[in-house]
Structure formats: structure tokens, C-alpha cells
Amino acid sequence: MKPLIVALPEREREVLFMRFFESRYQIRIAEHRGVSQMYVTSILAKTLNSLRKKILRDQERLDSAAVRDCTLVYRAMAKLMMPRPDTTRRATS
């Protein structure tokens, strides 16, 4: 997985690192980079999709353990991309 991440363009690599290795929220990444939160979401989605395609393309060259590890990492990252429920709102009756 590391060679795939290292091969990413700097912007994608930095955003991916901040989100998944530093556990920063997308809004904080956006503020740091001076872009909108929606743009960060777009970068992450495109980057994860690109990584998934490369994993699938390289699947034949990798052993089954490496494919499994890459797939698990991809799934964990994709799960973190899912919106979180807003726990600060209260239900109104």
C-alpha cells in the first residue's frame, strides 16, 4: 500500500495523510489548505477511488495477503469517509 500512497500527487497524499493518519476532520483540512470542505471531500473520494482501481489492477502481481491488506485499508478509509450523524442536534417533537 505504501508505494501506491507515495506515488500519489503531493496534494492528494497530504490530504489523505491528514485525514486518515492524523485523524483530522475534513473542515480542518480545508481550513489548513485554504479550500472548501466540499473540495476536500472530492479529493478524498477521487484519491480513494484511484487507489482502489490500482489495487484491483495490481491484484494479479500481488500475493493474496497483500491484496487482503490493501482491501482492508481501503475499506477502513472508505468507512471513515461516510458522514457521521450529528449528535449535537436534538429531536423536536
N, C-alpha and C positions, 0 to 999 in steps of 0.2 A: 504494500500500500504506500509506503514511504516514497518510492520512486515516482509513483503517479502524482502524489501531492507536490513533490519537489519540481516536477515538470510543469506544474500549473503556472500561468502568468502571475506576477507578483501581487496584483490586486486581488485575484481570486484566492491565492494562497493566504494572504494576510487576513481577509475576511473569514475564510474557513478556520484559520488558526484562532482568531479572536472568538469566534462563535463556539467552536467545539473543544478547544484546548484551554481557553481562558474562561469559558462559560459566560461570555458577555451577552447581554440582551441585544437584539438587533438594533434597537433605538440607540443604544450606547455606541455601537459600531458605527452607525450612521452619523452620530454627532462627532465621533473621532475622525471620520473620513470626510465630513462636510457634505454628506449626501442625504437623501431621504431614506426613511426606513423601508419604503417600498423598493427602492433601488437595491438595498442590501438583501432583501428577500429575493429579488430577481437574481442577483449574483449568486447567492447560495443555491437556489433552485437549479440554475444553469450549471453550476460547478458540480453539484451532486449528480445531476443527470449525465454530465460528461464523464465523471468518474465511473458511474455505473456502466456506461457504454464501453469504456476502456477495460473495465474488469471483465465484462462479458466477451469482448473481442479477444482479450488475452487469456481467456479461460483455458484454451487448449494448450497453451505453453506452461501454465502454472500447475503445480500439483494440487490435488484436491483439498489439502489442508490450507494452502494459501488462498484458494478460491473461497473456501468457507470463511476464513478470517476476514477477507475483503468484503464478503457479502454481509457478515455480521456488523462490521464497521459501517458500511453503507446504510444498513437498516437502522442502526442506532442513530446515525446522523439524520436520516430522514425522519425518524420519530421525533427528534428534537426540533425539527422544522415545523411540526404541527402546532397550530395555535393553542395556547394554554387558556383554560377557562378563566374568566375574570372573577376572582374571588372577592374583589372589593365591592362589587355591586350587590345590592340586596334586593331580593324579590319584593315586588309591590303587589298588594292584593287589591 
